Amino acid sequence: MAPSPTYTEYLPPADLAPWVACLWRIAGRAVDVRHRVLPDGCADLLFDLEQARGQGGASSDLIGPMSTARVVELGGAVDLLGVRLRPGAIAAFGAVRADELLDAVIPAAVSVSAAQLAESADDARWLLIDALRRKAASLDQPDALVRHALAQWVRADTQDFPSVSVLTRDLGLSERAFERRFVANVGLTPVAYRRLARLRSVLRLYARGSRGWASIAALTGFSDQAHLVRDCRAFTGLTPTEWAASQMPGAGFLQDGVVTTV
């Protein structure tokens, strides 16, 4: 079987951490690779360096948060450089409401082009980091209340997974006021994001070696295994067992269920 492109993630510098979960790169040759990208509440800045080399220039895209999985097909020479923006940082960084970016793609507003990055070869990541720093310097910090809510849901490896009503009570906001604030900054509703975060905690546990969908469902606060299967299909298009099979070697670069959030 032909090797798949190499996927690598890089931690951001500390000063960019409020905005950026990671930088990543996919490079190599692909032969009919089909990769299912799962929703995680993040948005991505995407630079196609291979296309820029071939055409002398290419657009850079801001890919908004997704409500469901998207299948990406890769073929031939591949060189993609990306920046994964944390949930809650999308609106300010993209200068647009996050809900307007849901399942959408718009031109990226960053002071560096794919062509410039392609020319810089191994220094592309550092050139991009410099551009991100210039962008972040002009921005306010992400919404603190939204960051707090995201943090409560991302640490859910147990049934201690606060409901929206409990969370808003602790924050001192009405559910409606909190929803407006959350949607503008994250894109998904609080209820949808909580469901997604709970599902991703399931995938994270599986990636760490846990087995038995019924026991994992119980551990992460699902009412039963059928409940887990319904949510998994809604967000990924697959049952948990089908998703697990897709993570086996030869399926392309892996997505192991690690949650990236504020």
Secondary structure, 3 states (H helix, E strand, C coil): CCCCCEEEEECCCHHHCCCEEEEEEEEEEEEEEEEEECCCCCEEEEEEHHHHHHHCCCCEEEECCCCCCEEEEEEEEEEEEEEEECCCCHHHHHCCCHHHHCCCEEECCCCCCHHHHHHCHHHHHHHHHHHHHHHHCCCCCCCHHHHHHHHHHHCCCCCCCCCHHHHHHHHCCCHHHHHHHHHHHHCCCHHHHHHHHHHHHHHHHHHCCCCCHHHHHHHCCCCCHHHHHHHHHHHHCCCHHHHHHHCCCCCCCCCCCCCCCC
